């Protein structure tokens, strides 16, 4: 290689090597952008918390639910319903007492709650006859949801 050839190679960069590097960088950049787009459109929405509608049903003061009762004497309890259904919901409830002799309806009612709203329903009951042991059940009929507690006759 003569002086002239050396001068030409110094002044003229190797375009083939540069263009190959640019292509590789471009492919990496496009891959990264596609990866970011896929993450934003596929992965992140699936990680977001899904809104799952539900209703909470519980005894308001579960520590004071009657356990031992005398026949003919009134007792009370209270149940609470909380709407987390993300819409206005109509609740139909029944309060039942079941024992060896069968099941009896104590109370039936309904109410409407907006999303996030809570309603407590007080209930007073008495058992007029001897029963031994019985179960009191609060049922949200249209939600297929119930809670219950047991009572025993205080002899």
JOURGI-V448256 format. One record per pair of residues at least 24 apart in sequence whose ideal C-beta (glycine too) atoms are under 7 Angstrom apart, sorted by the first residue. I is the first residue (numbers start at 1). J is the second residue. If there is no record, write none. Layout:
I|J + I|J
This chain:
51|86 + 53|84 + 53|85 + 53|86 + 54|84 + 55|81 + 55|82 + 55|83 + 55|84 + 55|85 + 55|140 + 55|143 + 55|145 + 56|81 + 56|82 + 56|84 + 57|81 + 57|140 + 57|145 + 57|147 + 58|147 + 59|147 + 60|120 + 65|149 + 66|151 + 67|151 + 67|152 + 68|152 + 68|154 + 69|127 + 69|151 + 69|153 + 69|154 + 70|154 + 71|127 + 71|128 + 71|129 + 71|130 + 71|153 + 72|126 + 72|128 + 73|126 + 74|124 + 74|126 + 75|125 + 75|126 + 76|122 + 76|123 + 76|124 + 77|123 + 78|120 + 78|121 + 78|122 + 78|123 + 79|121 + 79|138 + 79|147 + 80|118 + 80|119 + 80|120 + 81|113 + 81|119 + 81|140 + 82|118 + 83|113 + 83|114 + 83|115 + 83|116 + 83|117 + 84|115 + 85|115 + 86|115 + 87|115 + 88|112 + 88|114 + 89|113 + 91|140 + 91|142 + 91|143 + 92|141 + 92|142 + 93|138 + 93|139 + 93|140 + 93|141 + 94|139 + 94|141 + 95|123 + 95|136 + 95|138 + 96|137 + 96|139 + 97|127 + 97|134 + 97|136 + 98|134 + 98|135 + 98|137 + 99|131 + 99|132 + 99|133 + 99|134 + 100|132
